[in-house]
Amino acid sequence: MLLKREHIICVISAFLLFALLRFVIFDVQSVQGNSMLPTLAENCLVLSLRAPFAGTPRRGEVVTLCFEGETIVKRIAEIGPCAVVWNDASYHVSPDEGEEYANARAGRVHLPEGHAFLLGDNFASSEDSRSFGIRNCQALSGRVIAVLYPFHAFGAVR
């Protein structure tokens, strides 16, 4: 009788631990589209740390955010304060001149402190901050840490 009770407690504890990890600390997302190629292919599953556990966002990290009701995956290209200038092929950072950003599609945007300029790794084929604008770092929902599927791509995300 005691053994059965211990088994039940063990199973319940394992379930509660799984629920805590999956629904509070970690999240699993499917990458939509080809904007993150070659790092992340379409329909690959990624594991991310939810925002409260992900730490302070840093330049170069792959993050998740909610955009138009969907969770999307992008890379932090820059974090303000600075100004970002881009064209069809690349972007660069210019000195922060204190300009206000009026239109992120114009090819230049001012990043206030605590805001991020997000890009897809597939620069030519990505809907990112060049189209939807900059995002407050507090609005980022998580930091991608690993690819779960496909299995041949399993591992840490850099």
Backbone torsions as a table, in degrees:
resi	resn	phi	psi	omega
1	MET	NA	-43.1	-179.2
2	LEU	-64.1	-36.9	180.0
3	LEU	-64.2	-41.3	178.6
4	LYS	-63.3	-42.5	179.5
5	ARG	-63.6	-41.3	177.7
6	GLU	-63.6	-38.0	177.7
7	HIS	-64.2	-43.7	179.8
8	ILE	-63.4	-44.2	178.1
9	ILE	-62.6	-40.6	178.9
10	CYS	-63.8	-45.2	179.8
11	VAL	-64.5	-44.6	179.1
12	ILE	-64.0	-41.5	178.4
13	SER	-63.0	-42.8	179.1
14	ALA	-63.4	-42.1	178.2
15	PHE	-62.9	-45.3	179.5
16	LEU	-64.3	-38.6	176.7
17	LEU	-64.4	-45.0	176.9
18	PHE	-58.5	-47.5	-179.3
19	ALA	-61.0	-42.4	177.9
20	LEU	-60.7	-49.1	-178.6
21	LEU	-64.3	-47.3	-173.5
22	ARG	-74.2	-40.7	-171.8
23	PHE	-103.2	-8.5	179.7
24	VAL	-116.7	-45.8	-172.7
25	ILE	-97.9	-45.0	-176.3
26	PHE	-111.5	159.9	173.7
27	ASP	-139.8	152.3	177.0
28	VAL	-118.9	128.6	-178.2
29	GLN	-126.7	151.0	171.9
30	SER	-101.6	130.5	179.9
31	VAL	-78.6	126.4	179.9
32	GLN	-103.8	132.8	177.0
33	GLY	82.1	-177.7	-176.1
34	ASN	-107.1	16.2	-174.7
35	SER	-67.7	-19.1	-178.1
36	MET	-105.3	10.2	174.8
37	LEU	-65.3	145.6	3.0
38	PRO	-88.6	-1.9	-176.5
39	THR	-66.6	-48.3	-176.8
40	LEU	-131.8	123.7	-179.6
41	ALA	-84.9	161.7	177.2
42	GLU	-58.5	139.9	178.8
43	ASN	69.5	8.9	175.8
44	CYS	-77.3	147.5	179.6
45	LEU	-95.9	131.5	179.9
46	VAL	-122.0	149.1	176.7
47	LEU	-101.3	130.4	178.7
48	SER	-129.7	150.4	171.7
49	LEU	-84.2	130.1	178.5
50	ARG	-66.2	154.4	-171.3
51	ALA	-47.4	-47.4	-177.3
52	PRO	-62.0	-22.6	-176.9
53	PHE	-105.1	-5.8	-173.1
54	ALA	-82.9	-11.4	-178.4
55	GLY	80.5	-173.7	-179.7
56	THR	-73.7	128.1	178.6
57	PRO	-60.8	141.5	179.5
58	ARG	-129.7	153.6	178.0
59	ARG	-56.2	135.5	178.2
60	GLY	93.9	-14.6	-179.7
61	GLU	-75.5	148.6	173.5
62	VAL	-92.8	128.2	-173.3
63	VAL	-129.8	165.7	173.3
64	THR	-113.2	150.2	175.5
65	LEU	-153.8	158.6	178.7
66	CYS	-91.9	126.8	178.4
67	PHE	-138.5	120.2	-179.0
68	GLU	51.7	44.1	175.5
69	GLY	80.7	-0.6	178.6
70	GLU	-119.2	151.3	174.2
71	THR	-88.4	125.4	179.8
72	ILE	-118.7	162.2	-177.1
73	VAL	-118.4	127.2	179.4
74	LYS	-144.2	167.9	176.7
75	ARG	-105.6	140.2	175.9
76	ILE	-75.7	113.0	178.8
77	ALA	-83.2	-42.7	-179.4
78	GLU	-150.7	153.9	173.2
79	ILE	-125.9	133.6	-176.9
80	GLY	-70.3	164.8	13.4
81	PRO	-89.0	130.3	173.4
82	CYS	-173.0	179.1	173.4
83	ALA	-120.3	138.9	179.2
84	VAL	-114.8	131.2	177.9
85	VAL	-120.3	136.3	179.8
86	TRP	-140.6	161.7	170.7
87	ASN	-133.2	-161.9	-176.2
88	ASP	-67.7	-20.9	-172.0
89	ALA	-114.0	-21.3	-174.6
90	SER	-160.8	178.6	174.3
91	TYR	-138.7	161.2	172.3
92	HIS	-150.2	162.6	-179.8
93	VAL	-98.5	134.7	175.6
94	SER	-117.5	164.5	-179.8
95	PRO	-56.3	141.7	179.1
96	ASP	-72.0	115.5	-178.4
97	GLU	-101.7	8.9	177.1
98	GLY	74.2	13.9	179.3
99	GLU	-70.6	150.4	172.8
100	GLU	-87.7	148.1	178.7
101	TYR	-87.9	130.0	179.6
102	ALA	-110.5	-34.9	-176.6
103	ASN	-151.4	109.5	-177.4
104	ALA	-69.1	-13.7	-179.9
105	ARG	-83.0	-6.0	-174.1
106	ALA	-78.0	-8.3	179.9
107	GLY	99.0	-2.8	176.8
108	ARG	-146.8	136.8	178.6
109	VAL	-143.8	139.9	174.7
110	HIS	-90.4	129.1	177.2
111	LEU	-102.9	110.0	174.3
112	PRO	-68.7	165.5	176.9
113	GLU	-54.9	136.2	176.8
114	GLY	80.4	10.9	177.2
115	HIS	-115.1	150.8	-176.0
116	ALA	-120.6	145.1	171.1
117	PHE	-103.5	117.1	-172.5
118	LEU	-108.0	136.8	178.4
119	LEU	-132.2	153.3	168.7
120	GLY	-84.1	153.0	178.7
121	ASP	-67.6	-26.1	175.8
122	ASN	-90.4	79.2	-169.5
123	PHE	-52.1	-40.5	-175.3
124	ALA	-75.7	-16.1	-173.8
125	SER	-134.7	52.3	-176.7
126	SER	-135.5	134.8	169.4
127	GLU	-92.5	114.9	-172.5
128	ASP	-149.1	-154.5	-177.1
129	SER	-60.5	-19.6	175.6
130	ARG	-67.8	-24.3	179.3
131	SER	-111.2	-39.6	-177.4
132	PHE	-101.6	0.1	174.9
133	GLY	89.5	176.2	-178.6
134	ILE	-76.5	163.7	179.9
135	ARG	-131.2	142.8	173.1
136	ASN	-66.6	135.4	-179.2
137	CYS	-59.1	-27.8	178.6
138	GLN	-71.2	-16.3	179.1
139	ALA	-85.3	-7.9	178.2
140	LEU	-72.1	135.3	-173.5
141	SER	-92.8	-14.9	179.2
142	GLY	-179.2	173.6	177.7
143	ARG	-120.1	123.2	-179.1
144	VAL	-71.4	128.9	-178.2
145	ILE	-116.6	-21.7	-176.5
146	ALA	-158.1	153.7	169.9
147	VAL	-94.0	128.4	178.5
148	LEU	-98.1	-33.7	-178.2
149	TYR	-150.7	140.3	7.4
150	PRO	-72.2	154.7	-172.5
151	PHE	-62.9	-31.1	179.7
152	HIS	-68.3	-17.6	178.9
153	ALA	-103.1	3.8	-177.4
154	PHE	-53.9	132.3	176.9
155	GLY	150.0	-176.8	-178.6
156	ALA	-69.3	148.1	176.2
157	VAL	-97.1	130.6	177.9
158	ARG	-117.0	NA	NA
